[in-house]
């Protein structure tokens, strides 16, 4: 199921995003490979979320080509787009759960598009996804307003995983979580990526997440992807912002805390 | 091989982007062999789950997954469920699918939930009781807010430096001045309707001229102030709730408390006081424009000249009719203000509760205004004014 060859599932080529006269991205290139966990970092306002929204088709870039799972997002027909959307899942920053539905119904929403799926089985699958996301079994009956921030994120992840996507986009998955919750979420992401062969695209500020689970890191700066590479490679980069980011006091603390990657399957990922 | 049993085949061909899967079942010497082929996703789950569970429940079963090209969590779920319903051997798993199956096994929802107990009579009685107690509690809370308002008002009088004159003037403009056009127009139209309806009925008895009394009494005693209060309840109670509620939602109220500012003095007193000042004035404007509307229609429809309307109004309508209406104004103002502020303070930390409380504050305020008006009607009838 997961072939660990360098098989790009997302290809960005010459992306330009512009709001009025404000250019966010200019000539941005990035490849994301199958099965890897890619962390996207960058200062505030460098357009990390804009990049995620562009790939997920929520926003059309001013110029450039986006190819996801072999489909060109910009020129795809409505049917192709719909088929594509079933093959990826997006988890928004605060879960973005539908507030009028309980957690189980939220997870069932994408499953309703599958023809011939028995409602009872759909309910069971939703429970399974909720359980896979690390929520207690009874959480399915709760409404989003009754959940804590961390639980809402997990419920958002369960909904993103509803159709067993090949790619999952996570927008700041650990922002606003306590360190224990954030570490648990990181482990969960790694585990799901390993067992389900997920490609994970994480926008994050969390240095611990980058250290703990990301196979590769892409740094957004100067309106493009300045550099990509593993954590060790990041430490060698000379660029002042990158150097500051990965050598600052917080970065050092994160490095000391996690000496090795906490992979469940530490062998040949991404080789 | 003792008699190869029946072979069932399930093939499903969905749209071009959903690849085909096949499930074949054959029975051999009491053992069921299930062969899975192709790509299994959620679309295959219903078929797969039925086949596997039925086979496993029948006796020993082997499931061959060697020819599966894609196996997702739903297929793993079906396999895990089959294991629970009977003796099952799964062959042909790759390390990846084995890992996925293990993850799913671990994540399997543990116990079935206890069935919900049917509601007994005592449960229903309890919910009725709770609702009644809740209503009583709500009334007490409103009374508490009234006391809080009085207390802070007295304190503001004793320490005039704490009083927020600017806020009071601002709210007087928002609550009163800006409501004048709608209140005047509404009342004018009510006067016209009353004159028109009254004229067509009274004409049958040749008593057209009594239309003046009809208009004067109904508008001055009841309609002028009641309809004004209803409009103000809709406009202002919702505005109070929304304003205070969004401050509550963003923790501004808590911030005020930590800064030593009393929310009741800063927020409630100017708002409720502005209503107390402006509602009687709005009621008076409503009375006036209602009478003007009535006079205009009487002139057009019945030929009662404005002069005649005026003299009949002055002769036949006692000043108590006006006073009965105006006495009610401050009570309505207090109800609207307190209900609006109270609902605002009940808003929780999410946007839904803001909308819910805003609409419930309008409904409560209008309902309370009408109930109070009815009580006043009975009271005035008893004392005979």
HADDOCK unambig.tbl for C-alpha pairs under 7 A between the chains (distance, minus, plus):
assign (segid A and resid 1 and name CA) (segid B and resid 70 and name CA) 6.51 0.50 0.50
assign (segid A and resid 1 and name CA) (segid B and resid 96 and name CA) 6.60 0.50 0.50
assign (segid A and resid 114 and name CA) (segid B and resid 42 and name CA) 6.98 0.50 0.50
assign (segid A and resid 114 and name CA) (segid B and resid 43 and name CA) 5.82 0.50 0.50
assign (segid A and resid 115 and name CA) (segid B and resid 43 and name CA) 6.42 0.50 0.50
assign (segid A and resid 116 and name CA) (segid B and resid 43 and name CA) 6.77 0.50 0.50
assign (segid A and resid 117 and name CA) (segid B and resid 43 and name CA) 6.33 0.50 0.50
assign (segid A and resid 117 and name CA) (segid B and resid 45 and name CA) 6.95 0.50 0.50
assign (segid A and resid 117 and name CA) (segid B and resid 46 and name CA) 5.66 0.50 0.50
assign (segid A and resid 118 and name CA) (segid B and resid 46 and name CA) 5.90 0.50 0.50
assign (segid A and resid 125 and name CA) (segid B and resid 74 and name CA) 6.80 0.50 0.50
assign (segid A and resid 127 and name CA) (segid B and resid 109 and name CA) 6.88 0.50 0.50
assign (segid A and resid 128 and name CA) (segid B and resid 107 and name CA) 6.49 0.50 0.50
assign (segid A and resid 128 and name CA) (segid B and resid 108 and name CA) 6.08 0.50 0.50
assign (segid A and resid 128 and name CA) (segid B and resid 109 and name CA) 6.40 0.50 0.50
assign (segid A and resid 131 and name CA) (segid B and resid 107 and name CA) 5.48 0.50 0.50
assign (segid A and resid 131 and name CA) (segid B and resid 109 and name CA) 6.70 0.50 0.50
assign (segid A and resid 132 and name CA) (segid B and resid 107 and name CA) 5.44 0.50 0.50
assign (segid A and resid 137 and name CA) (segid B and resid 109 and name CA) 6.16 0.50 0.50
assign (segid A and resid 163 and name CA) (segid B and resid 42 and name CA) 6.98 0.50 0.50
assign (segid A and resid 164 and name CA) (segid B and resid 72 and name CA) 6.46 0.50 0.50
assign (segid A and resid 164 and name CA) (segid B and resid 73 and name CA) 6.81 0.50 0.50
assign (segid A and resid 195 and name CA) (segid B and resid 96 and name CA) 6.47 0.50 0.50
assign (segid A and resid 195 and name CA) (segid B and resid 99 and name CA) 5.67 0.50 0.50
assign (segid A and resid 195 and name CA) (segid B and resid 100 and name CA) 4.94 0.50 0.50
assign (segid A and resid 196 and name CA) (segid B and resid 100 and name CA) 6.19 0.50 0.50
